[in-house]
Amino acid sequence: MAAYYLATGLWPLLDMRSFELVTGRKTDRWLVKMVGALAAANGFALAVGAARERPSREALALALASAFAFSAIDVVYVARRRIRPIYLGDALVELALIAALLTGER
């Protein structure tokens, strides 16, 4: 999960052009970069938490809350036709991460 958030968070920061080729043109690039930076920060925090023998409740809470938030936004805004359906792929990954966390997988 940490690697996924680091990769998807850093992507628009490092290469906005390829990010927009996949996800569509953005009007507020600063906001995309801010969300990316926060996703990367979550990924970093989750990597630190995962390095422990047993992750803390706080790390698990961050992981679950992040996955729920990203998947909910993806589904709602695809349904409203504000973002491209490619974001449903992200929602599926997020839901798989939630399922893995709830079944005790890391």
Secondary structure, DSSP 8 states (H G I E B T S, - for coil): -HHHHHHHHHHHHH-HHHHHHHH---S-HHHHHHHHHHHHHHHHHHHHHHTSSS--HHHHHHHHHHHHHHHHHHHHHHHTTSS-TTHHHHHHHHHHHHHHHHTT--
